Amino acid sequence: METLLREYGYLLIFAITLFEGETVLIIAGILAHQGYLNLELSMLSAFLGSTVGDQIFFQFARQEGLTFVKKFKYIASVLPRAEQLVKRHGSYIVLFSRYIYGLRTALVVMCGLGKMPPLKFSAYNIFASLIWAVSYGFLGYFFSKVIGSFAGIGKTEVIVTVAIAVAAVVYWIVRTANAKPIADEPKQEE
């Protein structure tokens, strides 16, 4: 398991953070504290995955519009909420989108649908990805340090916990991708 983590861990972090990734990045921080991964490389992988993923979703939404959105049932189901947040906060929502659970990708898509200038989106996206990757990476690292000192958690327990957490994240991504859109409420006649 240790060899697999060292060889493919950073690639896995990159791949998962293309879509979501808080949990994976916290796990990477924990693994870095345990000596399985390098914290800086983990954060760099997450930064790159997050940045690239959001750029891709933004560009496709900008170019294909609602045709693109309809391909993703979950995004379509939460798009009205994302639209409200973008209207309320404007382009600054990109800076905080990673911290709004369940809406990160929908907010990025909404920015693309709203035809935000690509250069502006990219600047905000890069800055937000950097802050996000560093904050969650260190959160996992220090969480492991604190819990380990209190509970005496060993490497075996960490590996089992990580395996369960990664399985849960993969399950959530698959389930979310297959979620049915929320039907519009029927209009009541007056």
Number of C-alpha atoms within 10 A of each C-alpha: 9 11 9 9 15 14 12 11 21 19 16 17 25 26 18 23 25 21 17 23 21 21 19 25 31 25 28 31 30 27 24 21 20 19 13 20 20 18 22 15 15 28 28 20 23 34 26 21 25 28 22 20 20 28 21 15 23 27 18 18 23 22 14 12 18 15 11 16 21 13 11 17 17 22 25 20 19 17 20 14 13 26 18 13 17 20 13 11 11 14 19 13 22 26 18 17 23 24 13 12 10 16 20 20 25 27 30 30 30 28 27 24 21 18 16 17 12 15 9 11 21 18 12 17 24 20 14 21 26 17 15 22 27 19 16 22 28 21 18 24 22 16 17 22 17 12 11 17 10 9 8 11 14 10 14 9 11 17 18 10 13 19 14 11 15 16 12 13 18 13 12 12 15 11 12 15 14 12 15 14 15 11 7 7 6 6 6 5 4 3
